[in-house]
């Protein structure tokens, strides 16, 4: 991602964190293992406050998306709401809009946490 694209994603994260009081982290890059869920969970567990965190992992080359949520987050964010945000992201990714998909998905997740 370019510097401007990273700034756009960082701005979306900042706004989502203020609105929801959850912590958002995004990893975009190669996931060099077959079990992408385990990889995303491992990244999530390294965060400062995993219970209050959402980890979004995207491997554009392999067309993979994983979203891991902590216990505090799951109290107000259902699996269905998470799946809906994932579908929003996938739709944008399919159109070649990685940054727009991340921004929309992050916003959608934060809106459901409120």
Order of alpha helices (4+ residues) and beta strands (2+ residues): alpha-beta-alpha-beta-beta-alpha-alpha-alpha
